[in-house]
Amino acid sequence: MTDKPHHPLNVSGEPRAFFGRRSGKRLHKGQDRLFRELLPQLAIVLGDGMLDPAALFPRSTSRIIEIGYGGGEHLARQARQHPETGFIGCEVFSGGIAKLVEKVDEEGLENIRLFTDDALKLLQKLPDAALDGAYLPYPDPWPKTRHHKRRFISPLTLGELARVLKPGAVFRFATDIEDYANWTLAHILRSPHFRFDPQRPRIWHEPYAGWEPTRYEEKARLEGRHISFYLSFTRL
């Protein structure tokens, strides 16, 4: 845990992108249609002022954000199991967005809204204590030292997460990269806003209650990465 704090801003003062590419394989015809017709109804568009979460989910009693939802398996399942909760999904990769939009369409999920740019930009537009929980599942580890500035976990992002989470809310972080788990713990332990209080040793290797492996996890297992870290931090 010897990483140094950093401030992920570019030379213009704008938040630095925490992702590389935005697209991969070409979307098939059905996905392309949903991108044009359904995504605009789900998309969060930022304006000059602060974002009103109640306007996004007027019938929801709680609101949770998932940053980097990949193919959307976890987010869609949470939305299905907790219809009273509004879920904000942040993802920039077009293939992942397309998969989740398909799930929303097929299952009629009405409690999901999507942001397709840097999650930090969205966090900075949310009012204080606006969210009841947050997930960061298997973020890009950016393993090369020169790319560590692109890791999502930083003093800036943790500060924004702390600001928008209600006291007692839980921030859940999952990775199969030990270096990134250590990096995250180092930042959390320096933060005055979060508490890491595991109930017993090695519980951080146990998936969260109700967790089901994502396609990323299954691929990692096939590649020989069998140990994951499921870290939970409580907003003080």
C-alpha positions as CSV (number, residue, x, y, z in Angstrom):
1,M,0.0,0.0,0.0
2,T,2.6,2.5,-1.1
3,D,0.7,4.4,-3.8
4,K,0.7,8.2,-3.8
5,P,-2.4,10.3,-3.8
6,H,-3.1,11.9,-7.1
7,H,-5.7,14.3,-8.6
8,P,-7.2,12.8,-11.8
9,L,-7.5,16.0,-13.8
10,N,-6.2,16.8,-17.2
11,V,-4.2,19.9,-18.1
12,S,-7.5,21.8,-18.9
13,G,-8.8,21.2,-15.3
14,E,-11.5,18.8,-16.5
15,P,-11.9,15.4,-15.0
16,R,-9.6,12.9,-16.6
17,A,-11.2,10.0,-18.5
18,F,-11.1,6.7,-16.6
19,F,-11.6,4.6,-19.7
20,G,-9.9,3.8,-22.9
21,R,-12.0,2.9,-25.9
22,R,-15.7,3.5,-26.2
23,S,-16.7,0.9,-28.8
24,G,-15.8,-2.6,-30.0
25,K,-17.8,-4.8,-32.2
26,R,-20.4,-3.2,-34.4
27,L,-23.9,-3.3,-32.9
28,H,-26.4,-5.6,-34.5
29,K,-29.6,-4.2,-36.1
30,G,-31.7,-4.7,-33.0
31,Q,-29.2,-3.0,-30.7
32,D,-28.7,-0.1,-33.1
33,R,-32.5,0.5,-33.1
34,L,-32.6,0.5,-29.3
35,F,-29.7,2.9,-29.2
36,R,-31.6,5.3,-31.4
37,E,-35.1,4.8,-29.8
38,L,-34.8,3.6,-26.2
39,L,-31.5,4.9,-25.0
40,P,-32.5,8.6,-25.3
41,Q,-35.4,7.8,-22.9
42,L,-33.0,6.3,-20.3
43,A,-30.1,8.6,-20.8
44,I,-29.2,11.2,-18.1
45,V,-28.3,14.5,-19.7
46,L,-26.4,17.0,-17.5
47,G,-27.2,20.7,-17.6
48,D,-25.7,23.7,-16.0
49,G,-27.3,23.2,-12.6
50,M,-27.3,20.3,-10.2
51,L,-29.1,17.0,-11.1
52,D,-32.4,16.2,-9.2
53,P,-32.4,12.5,-8.4
54,A,-36.1,12.7,-7.4
55,A,-37.0,13.8,-10.9
56,L,-35.2,10.8,-12.3
57,F,-37.1,8.4,-10.1
58,P,-40.2,10.1,-8.7
59,R,-41.7,6.8,-7.4
60,S,-38.5,5.4,-5.9
61,T,-37.8,5.3,-2.2
62,S,-34.0,4.9,-2.6
63,R,-31.3,5.4,-5.2
64,I,-28.2,3.4,-6.0
65,I,-25.4,4.0,-8.5
66,E,-23.4,1.4,-10.3
67,I,-20.2,2.6,-12.0
68,G,-18.9,0.5,-14.9
69,Y,-21.7,-2.0,-15.2
70,G,-20.2,-4.0,-18.0
71,G,-22.8,-6.1,-19.6
72,G,-25.4,-5.0,-17.0
73,E,-26.1,-8.4,-15.5
74,H,-25.8,-7.3,-11.9
75,L,-27.5,-4.0,-12.4
76,A,-30.5,-5.5,-14.3
77,R,-30.9,-8.2,-11.6
78,Q,-30.8,-5.6,-8.8
79,A,-33.4,-3.5,-10.6
80,R,-35.6,-6.5,-11.1
81,Q,-35.3,-7.6,-7.5
82,H,-35.8,-4.1,-6.0
83,P,-38.4,-2.3,-8.1
84,E,-38.8,0.3,-5.3
85,T,-35.2,1.5,-5.9
86,G,-34.0,3.7,-8.7
87,F,-30.7,2.6,-10.2
88,I,-28.2,4.8,-12.1
89,G,-25.9,2.9,-14.3
90,C,-22.6,4.5,-15.6
91,E,-20.9,2.9,-18.6
92,V,-19.1,4.3,-21.6
93,F,-18.5,1.1,-23.6
94,S,-21.1,0.8,-26.4
95,G,-21.3,-3.0,-26.3
96,G,-22.1,-3.0,-22.5
97,I,-24.6,-0.2,-22.9
98,A,-26.3,-2.1,-25.7
99,K,-26.6,-5.3,-23.6
100,L,-28.2,-3.4,-20.7
101,V,-30.6,-1.5,-23.0
102,E,-31.7,-4.8,-24.4
103,K,-32.4,-6.2,-20.9
104,V,-34.4,-3.0,-20.0
105,D,-36.4,-3.5,-23.1
106,E,-37.0,-7.2,-22.7
107,E,-37.8,-7.1,-19.0
108,G,-39.6,-3.8,-19.0
109,L,-37.3,-2.4,-16.3
110,E,-38.6,1.1,-15.4
111,N,-36.2,1.9,-12.6
112,I,-33.0,2.3,-14.5
113,R,-31.4,5.4,-15.9
114,L,-28.1,5.5,-17.8
115,F,-25.1,7.9,-18.0
116,T,-22.8,7.3,-20.9
117,D,-19.8,9.5,-20.0
118,D,-17.3,9.7,-17.2
119,A,-19.1,8.8,-13.9
120,L,-17.1,11.6,-12.1
121,K,-19.0,14.2,-14.2
122,L,-22.3,12.8,-12.9
123,L,-21.1,12.6,-9.3
124,Q,-20.2,16.2,-9.4
125,K,-23.7,17.1,-10.5
126,L,-25.5,15.2,-7.7
127,P,-26.5,17.0,-4.6
128,D,-25.2,16.0,-1.1
129,A,-26.5,12.8,0.4
130,A,-28.5,11.9,-2.7
131,L,-27.7,8.2,-2.9
132,D,-28.3,5.2,-0.7
133,G,-25.5,3.0,-2.1
134,A,-22.8,2.6,-4.7
135,Y,-21.2,-0.3,-6.6
136,L,-17.9,-0.3,-8.5
137,P,-17.7,-3.9,-9.9
138,Y,-14.4,-5.0,-11.5
139,P,-13.2,-1.6,-12.8
140,D,-10.4,-1.4,-15.3
141,P,-7.3,-2.0,-13.2
142,W,-4.9,0.0,-15.5
143,P,-2.0,-2.2,-14.3
144,K,0.8,-0.2,-15.8
145,T,2.3,2.3,-13.3
146,R,2.1,5.2,-15.8
147,H,-1.6,4.5,-16.2
148,H,-2.5,4.4,-12.5
149,K,-3.8,8.0,-12.8
150,R,-6.6,6.5,-14.8
151,R,-7.8,4.3,-12.0
152,F,-11.2,5.3,-10.8
153,I,-10.4,5.2,-7.1
154,S,-8.6,8.4,-6.1
155,P,-8.9,11.1,-3.4
156,L,-11.1,13.1,-5.8
157,T,-13.6,10.4,-6.7
158,L,-13.8,9.1,-3.1
159,G,-14.5,12.6,-1.9
160,E,-17.3,13.0,-4.4
161,L,-18.7,9.5,-3.5
162,A,-18.6,10.4,0.1
163,R,-20.4,13.7,-0.6
164,V,-23.3,12.1,-2.5
165,L,-23.8,9.0,-0.3
166,K,-26.0,9.2,2.7
167,P,-24.5,8.5,6.1
168,G,-24.6,4.7,6.7
169,A,-24.7,4.0,2.9
170,V,-22.4,1.2,1.7
171,F,-19.9,1.5,-1.2
172,R,-19.1,-1.9,-2.6
173,F,-15.9,-2.5,-4.7
174,A,-15.0,-5.7,-6.4
175,T,-11.8,-6.7,-8.3
176,D,-9.7,-9.8,-9.1
177,I,-6.5,-7.7,-9.1
178,E,-4.8,-7.7,-5.7
179,D,-2.8,-4.6,-6.5
180,Y,-6.0,-2.7,-7.2
181,A,-7.6,-4.1,-4.0
182,N,-4.6,-2.8,-2.0
183,W,-4.7,0.5,-3.9
184,T,-8.3,1.0,-3.0
185,L,-7.8,0.0,0.7
186,A,-4.9,2.4,1.0
187,H,-7.1,5.3,-0.3
188,I,-10.1,4.3,1.9
189,L,-7.9,4.1,5.1
190,R,-6.7,7.6,4.4
191,S,-10.2,8.9,3.9
192,P,-12.0,10.3,6.9
193,H,-15.4,9.6,5.3
194,F,-15.4,5.8,5.0
195,R,-15.1,2.9,7.4
196,F,-13.7,-0.6,6.5
197,D,-14.8,-2.9,9.2
198,P,-14.8,-6.6,8.0
199,Q,-16.7,-9.0,10.4
200,R,-14.0,-11.6,10.2
201,P,-10.7,-12.3,8.4
202,R,-10.9,-13.1,4.7
203,I,-14.5,-12.2,4.4
204,W,-13.4,-9.9,1.6
205,H,-13.0,-13.0,-0.6
206,E,-16.7,-13.9,-0.2
207,P,-19.1,-12.4,-2.7
208,Y,-21.8,-10.1,-1.5
209,A,-25.1,-11.6,-0.5
210,G,-27.1,-12.4,-3.6
211,W,-24.1,-11.8,-5.9
212,E,-24.0,-13.9,-9.1
213,P,-20.8,-14.1,-11.2
214,T,-20.7,-11.7,-14.2
215,R,-19.4,-12.7,-17.6
216,Y,-16.2,-10.9,-16.7
217,E,-15.7,-13.0,-13.6
218,E,-16.4,-16.2,-15.5
219,K,-13.8,-15.2,-18.1
220,A,-11.3,-14.4,-15.4
221,R,-11.8,-17.9,-13.9
222,L,-11.1,-19.5,-17.3
223,E,-7.9,-17.4,-17.5
224,G,-6.8,-18.7,-14.1
225,R,-7.7,-15.7,-11.9
226,H,-9.6,-17.5,-9.1
227,I,-9.3,-15.0,-6.2
228,S,-11.5,-12.0,-6.1
229,F,-11.9,-9.2,-3.5
230,Y,-15.3,-8.0,-2.5
231,L,-14.8,-5.0,-0.3
232,S,-17.5,-3.0,1.5
233,F,-17.0,0.4,2.9
234,T,-19.5,2.3,5.1
235,R,-20.1,6.1,4.7
236,L,-19.6,7.7,8.1
